[in-house]
Amino acid sequence: MALNEEITRNLLDDDVRCDDKPARCYNVAMVCDFFHPNVGGVENHIYQLSSCLKLRGHKVVVITHAYGKRTGVRYLSSGVKVYYIPLLPIFNQTTFLPLLNGLPFIRQILIREQIEIIHGHQTFSSTSLCALVHGSIMRIRTVFTDHSLFGFDSGAAIHMNKVFRCCMADVTHVICVSHTCKENTVLRSRLYPGMVSAIPNALDCRLFTPNPANRTQGRVTIVIISRLAYRKGVDLMIGVIPPICAQFPDVHFIIGGDGPMRINLEEMRERHQLHDRVELRGNRSQVQVHEDLTEGDIFLNCSLTEAFCIAIAEAASCGLSVVSTNVGGIPEVLPPHMIRLAPATVPDLVAALADAIPVARVKPPSCEYHDEIEAMYTWEKVSIKTERVYDRIAETEPSTPIEALNRYIYELFLVCRLTLLW
């Protein structure tokens, strides 16, 4: 326990130098259901972290399920080897718990690559959870990174938390992308807090640079880049846009992204006759997202829950001021002079935007925010902090197969009792 407390105290020190050499190199397996060619925050995190660790001398392989005809072994441009094992996804790119049918593939890869550390990602990834269980029984040290927040009041969240608690019974260390996410993970898994560290996400600021020439003079453009789903606060967008357009005739909205609630935004635009002021651009590539951001003056985030909102860091890197709901780990992402936080209600968001719009008229986006974000968030720093976790757990003795099995059986017994009582 004392060792893990020391990890937590030291991981977030700011004295991270990108030219620091690793103490030793490890054979690491990144395991997750979510990886390229799928696109998303978790996929990008694994890709960037794996590439940086590879550049620092570590051997890194990625294990994920097959994507259509993409099966077998592939190599990324950074030299990272990817195993697309023949497991079929059942819902939203997640596989059914492959405790038995995935064991032969995972075990063979771990032995062939002489893996020393298994690094799983994302609670919804059943492949990563099962790899942690198999790795513990094989006496391989395990690390898990949690990217999301989960509730405690719905049936789906309750049962997911039970599965998560079982799979974390013998994990060596856990990483979360924010302190809020850390608190949520500790409550869900009942892990000792000293075993959980907070290492924030990062972004490649070279892809998000300001371009003042892309702005339209004489108007204030508010940009929203988000999946159009309930948890991203589409209901709040629908409530905020009409009063802002009525109060400020020079305001224009750009909304990038798609999802099940796009029809609700289209109905709002039709109802209030805002076709010339609210632009729905649909799914956007990374290049197109950058173009959308550089057209804007203000970035609006209406999320109802976020562990770490990388979108607001990307917007600030492009020079935009940010207005966001004050939920989850969002207050940890940007310093106060870059962001206006508001409770997740329509009147509060309208008031925050009403304060930000006059400022945006006299203070257009500049390179100042970009330089600050570039100094704050780099994947090199994330990889060095992750190395610190690897170095510390390398000093610990992994559990024996019997000890690991006993922990899993004990947690499974407790979960079954709770399920029967519930």
Secondary structure, DSSP 8 states (H G I E B T S, - for coil): -HHHHHHHHHHT-S---TT---SS--EEEEE-S--TTS-SHHHHHHHHHHHHHHHTT-EEEEEEE-BTTB-EEEE-TTS-EEEEES--EEETTEE---TTTTHHHHHHHHHHTT-SEEEEE-TT-HHHHHHHHHHHHTT-EEEEEE-----SSSHHHHHHHHHHHHHTTT-SEEEESSHHHHHHHHHHH---GGGEEE------GGGS---GGGS-TTSEEEEEE---SGGGTHHHHHHHHHHHHHH-TTEEEEEE---TTHHHHHHHHHHTT-TTTEEEEES--HHHHHHHHHT-SEEEE--S--S--HHHHHHHHTT-EEEEE--TTGGGTS-GGGEEEE-SSHHHHHHHHHHHHHHHHHS---SHHHHHHHHH--HHHHHHHHHHHHHHHHTS----HHHHHHHHHHHHHHHHHHHHH-
